[in-house]
Amino acid sequence: MGQGHILPGVARQVRCRRARGERVLAVPLGYLRRQFNFSRDIRLFLLYNLLANVGWGVFALIFNLYLRELGLREDDMGAFSAAQTLAMAGGAATMGVVLDRLGIWRAIVSGVSVFLLASLGLALAEQREVLLVLSAISGIGLAYLFTSTMPFIIAWARHSERQYVSTLAFSVVSLSTTMGSLLGGFLPGVLPGQDATTYRWTLIAGTLLAALGLVPMFRMGPARKGRGLPDPTAAKEATEPHERRRVRTDTAVFVLVGGLMAVGAGMVIPFYNVYLTTLGAEATLVGYIYAVGGLSAALIGLLAPTVSRHLGSLWGVAAVRLSVVPFYLALILTPGLPLAAVAHIVRQTSISMAWPIDSTFIAEVLPPRARSRVYGLRSAAWNLGYSGASLLAGFLIVRVGYEVTFVDLVVFSAIAMAIFVGYYSRHPRVRSGELSGAMPRWRREQPVLAAREEPVG
């Protein structure tokens, strides 16, 4: 008798839990279905990113270790990094003109080819002067590997797909960098020869794998020939003087924020693999740490649209980019390998999540003609700040230590996010509700609730 009364209630609870579980499961499944509904050229572009960035993942992990085996110090590494990023800045600053003249497809293929040839040269060179020149040449190619992602997506993804495509693209980049880190950490342990020789062959292997990324580029259809899809939702081109001033100011603030973030990143990123070795990590363990960071960025980075939906583009970017601050503050006070590994993983993940959100946001703010220019200028500012910071960091690390670079990262990240949120939250298109996705969900609902409360008649 008792069971007869209890079982129906239990059955209802089971049905309710199953329904809730199906709704929760439907979110990632629906997201994955959207990823496979993109055009063929978009899917090929994602495959290109997966393959091409393997080489960069190997390079980022191994190159400084290779330089150290050649007898070079952190200040030399800073000089090479500065030459590379300065060249990247020059390539990115002129990218808008190149994209307009050559088209996105030809610009990407040409730039990546330059990067591949320079990477092969860097793996074979040993003289400081030759390494410096090849670092600069590789920087020109890297500008097209990194900066052309958003222009391609804006041109060939439908408006409703852009944030999903950009999120997936940056996750794919993180995944391929993870594969490169795994490969870079694994190969030196199994290849014969001295450390310098094994590092050299590891760099060559990564470059050859990255070259396979050009295959899907040559299999594209419309993207190989055309100029992009029409965008009826784009902001209208600025014609009045005050509109042109607004576009220039919007562009300048976005570029400034990128430059400030770069100063913090340039103090830390170029030397972090070497920093891990000073804490006792072998090359293989460094590879695993970088791999976990890339895997976390690839998987957790897919939540970027969810973060943007709930917190809005502005506060979502700020929350994600500032998530690294507590970890680096703790690392200054209590340095240790486990904490350093966690700090790296959080930083990798935050980069993967933040870039698609703020890159899609600025595409909504600016008219079409200003978009490719802003991505190029942002990349140029990033690389200028990064190169200057890495050059200074090399000297500071040799003379003071790594902790001062972590202070720099914390300070400049905070300043950049204060400017980003402070300026764009007061933007006319944000305050009017035209760009409702920029603000948190509860702020978006306020006008609706207010409208419902207005008396009728």
N, C-alpha and C positions, 0 to 999 in steps of 0.2 A: 504493500500500500504506500509506504514511504517512498519506495523507489519510483512508483508511478507518478508521484508529484515532483520528484527531483529531476528525473531524466528529461522532461520537456524543457525545463529551465537550462539544464546543461547543454541540450541540443541548440537552444537559441544562442547561448554564449559562444558555442563552437562556430555557429553560422556567422555571428557578428565578427568574431576574431578572424575567420577565414575571409570575410568581406573586406575587413580592414587590411589584412595581409595582401589581398589581391590589389587593393588600391595603392598600397605602398609599392608593391612590385611593379605595378603598371607604370610608375614614374620612370625608373631607369629603363624599362623595356621600351616605353614610348620614345625615350630619348635615343636609344640605340636604333630604333626603327627609322628615326629622322636622319641618323647619320648615313644610312645606306640608301636614302632617297635622294641624295645629292646627284648632280649631273656627273657624267662620266669624266669630264675634265677636272672637276673638283676632286673626285676620288683619285685620279691620277696625280693631281697636285699633292694630295696627302701622302701618297706613296713616294713621290719624289722627296718630300720632306723627311719621311722616315729613313730613306736610304742616304740622302746627302748629309744629314746631320750625324750619321754614324761616324763619319770621318772627323767632324768637329768634336764629337765626344771623345774620340781617341786623342786628338790633338790637345784638347783642353786639359786632359788628365796627364798626358805623358810629356808634353813638350818641355815644361820647366824641369822635370826630372831628368830629361835628356840633356838639357843645358847644364844642370848641376854636374852630371857625369863628365861633361866636357871641361869642367873646371871653372864655370862661370858662377857669379854670385847673384843675390837678389837684386842688386842695383842694375846689373846687366839685364836680368829678366825684366825689370821695370822699363828699361830702355827699349827692349824689343816689343813689349806690350804697348808702350807709348807710340812707337812707330806704326804698329799695326792698327791701333785704334784711331790715330790721327789720319791715316789713309782711309780707314772706314768712314771717318767724318767727312773727308773730302768726297768720297764716292757717294755717300748718302745725300750730301748737300746738293749735288748735281743730279741726283736720281730723277727728280721730277721732269727735268728737261730730257734726259735720256729715255725715260718711259714714254714721253710724248712722241719722241722722234722714232725710236726703234719699236715701240710696243712692249708690253709687259713680258711676253713670252721670250722674245729675242734678247731682251735685257737680262732676264734671269739666266738663260742658257749661257750667254757670253760671260756674265759675271762669275757664275759658278765654275766655268771652265778655267778662268784666271785663278780662282782659289785652289782648284785641284792641282794645277801645274806648280803654283807657288808652294803648296804643301809638300809636294814631292821634292822640290828643291830644298826646303827646310829640313826634311828628313835626311838628306844627303850632305848638307853643308856642315862645316865645323868652324870656319873663320867668323869672327865676330862681325866684321864689316858685311860679309855676304849674308849672314843671318839677319842683320839689320835691314838690308835692302829687301830681302825676300819677305820679311815680316810686313813691310810696308805694302808690297805687291799683294800678299795674301789678304791684307786688310781691305783693299779695293774689291776683291772678289767676295769677301765676307759681307760687305755692305749689301750686295745683291742677294746673298743667301738669307740674310736676316731681315732686311728692310722691305723686301718686295712681297712678303707674305700678305700683309694687309691690303696693299693695292690690288693684288691678284684677287683676293677674296671679295673686296668691295666691287671689283669689276665683273666677276663671274658667278658670285653667289646671289641668290634672290634676297631681297631686303629682309624678309622674315627669317632667313637662315643664317644671317651674317654672324650673330653672336655664337650660335651653335658651331658653325664652321670654324670661326676663329678660335673658339675654345678647344675644339677637337684638334685643330692645326697645332696649337701650342702644346697640347698634350702629346701629340705625335712627335713633336720636336723633343720634348722631354723624354719620351720613350726611346727614341733613337739615340739621344745623348746617353741614356742609361745603357743601351746596348754597346755604345762606344766605350763607356767607362768600364763595363764588364770585360769587353775585349781588351782594352788597354791595361786593365789590372791583371788579366789572365795570361796574355801572350808573353810578357817578359819572364814569367816563371817557367815556361816550357820551351822557349826558343834557346838554341845553343849560343854560346859566346859570352863576352863580357857585358856588363850592364849597358854601356853606351851602344853596343851593337844590337842588343835585343830591343832597346828602346827605338833605335832607328828602324828596324824591320817592323816593329809594331806600328809606327807612324806610317810606313809605306802600305801596310795591310789595310789600315783604316782609310787611307786615301783611295785605294783601289775599290774598296767597298762603296765609298761615297760616290765614286764615278758612275756606279750603276744607277744612281738617282737620275741621270740624264735620260735613261731609257724611257721611263714613263712620260717625260716631257716631250719626247719626239713622237709619242703615240697619241698626243692630244689632237682634238679636232678643231672646233670653233675658237678655242683660246689660242691656238697656234696662229690663227689667221686674223681674228677680229679684234675689236677695240673695247669690248665689254657689253654687258646687258644694259638696256635702258633702266633708269631708276626714277620712276615717277614720284617717289616719296622724298627725294632729296630736297634739301633746303635750296631756295631760289638763289641764283647768283646775285652777288652784291652789285648794285648799280648806283645807289645814292652815296654821297661822300660819307655820311654817318654809318651806313652799312659796311662800306669798305674799311672804315676805321675799326668797327666792331670785329670784322673778320681778322684784321691784322692783330688786334689785341688778343682775341681768342687763340690765334696761332702762337703768339709770343708767349702767353702764359703756359700753354701746353708744352712748348719747347723748353721754357725755363724750368718747369717741374722735372722734365726728363733730365736736364743738365744737372740739377741739384741731386737727384737720385743717383746719377752716374758718379758724382764725386764720392758719395758713400760707398757705392759698389766697387769703384776702381781701387779703393784703398784695401779691399778685402779679397775679392774674387781671384785676381791673378796669382795670389800667393797662398791661397788657402790649402791647396794640396801639399805644398811644402810645409805649411804650418802644422798640418796633421802629422807629418813625419817627425817634426820636432817634439811632438807629444808621444812618440813611440810607435806610430803606425807604419807598417811596411807598405810597399807599393800595391800589393794585392789587397790589403785592407782598405787603403785609400780608394781603390777602384770599387770595392764593395760599398763603401760609404757614399761615393758619388752615384753608384747604381741605385741604391735605395732612395737617394734624394730624387733622382730622375724618375724612378717608378712612382714615388709618392706624388711628384708633380704631375705625372701623366694621369694617374687615377683620381687623386683628390682634385686636381685641376679641372676635371670635368664638372665639378660642382659650381664653377664660376657663374653660369647663368642662374643657378638657384640663389647664390649669394646676391647677385645683381637684382633678382626679382624681389627679394625680401628687404635688403638694405638699400637698394638703389645703386646706380653707378658710382655716385660720388662717395657716399659713406662706405660702400662695399670695397672700393679701391683703397680707401684710407685704412679700413680695418685689416685688410689683407696685407698691405705693405707694412703696416706698423706691427704686425704680429711677430716680427723678428726681433723687435727691440728688447723685450725681457730676456731673451736668450743670450744676446750679445752683451747686455749689461751683466748678466750672471757670469759670462765667460771672462769678462774683465776682472771680476772679483775672485772667481774660483776656477781658473783654467784647468781643463782636464779633457781627455780624449772622448769619453762618452758624451759630455755636454757639447763639445765642439762638433761631434757628429750630428747630434740632434739640431744644433743651430744651423748647420749646413742644410739638413733635410728641410727644415722649416723655411729657410730662405729660398731654396729651389722651388718649393711648393707655392710660396707666396708670389714669386715671379710668374709662374705658369698661370696662376689664377688672376693676377692683376692685369697683365698685358691685354688679354682679349676684352676685358671690361672697359678699360679706359680707351683702348684703340677704337672699339665700336662706338663709344660715347662721342669721341671727337668727330667721327664720321657722321654722326647725327647732327652735330652742332654746325659743322662747316659745309659750305656748298661744294659741289663736285670738283671744281677747278682747284680748290685749295687743299683737297685731301692728299693727293700724292705729294704735294709740296710739304705739307705738315709732317707726314711720316718721314720724309727725307730729312727735313730740318730737325725733327725730334731725334732721329738717329744720329745726325751730325753733332747735335748738342750733347747727346749721350756719350758719343765716342770722344769728343773733345774733353768733357769732364772726366771721363774714365781714364783717358790717356794721361792727362795732367795729374790726376790722383794716383795712378799706378806708378808714374815716374817719381813722384814725391814719396809714395809709400815705400818704394824700394830703399831709398836713403834712410827713412825713418825706422824701418824694420832693422836695418843693419846697425843703426846707432842707438835706438831707443827700445825697440821691441814691437811685437804685434798688437799689444793692447791699445796703443794710440790709434791704430786703424779702425778698431772696433768702436771707439768713441766717435770717430768721424762718421761711421755708418749710421749710428744712432742719431746724431745731431742733424745730419743732412736729410735723413729720411723724415724726421719730424717736421723740419722746415718745409720740405717739398709738399707734404700732405696738408699742412696748414694753408699753404698758398692755393693748392688745388681745390680743396673744399671751400675755402673762403671766397675765392673768385667765382667759381662756376655755380655755387649755390645761389649767388645773386645775379646770375645771368638772366636776361629778360625772358628767354625761351624756357628756362627752367622755372622761374617764378610764375610765369603765366600758365604753367601746366602743359605746355606744348610738348616738352620733353619730360613727360611724367615718370618715365623709367629712371630718371636721374635721382629721384628722391626715394626715401624708404616707403614701404607699402602703406604704413599707417598715415603718412603725409599725403599719399596719393588718394586715400579714401576720404580725407577731410572735405574736399570740395563737394564730393558726392553726398556726404552726410549733411553738409550745410544746405545743399540744394533741396534735400528732402524736408528739411525743417522750415524752409521758407513758407510763409502763409500764402494760400492761394486766394486770388481776388484781392 
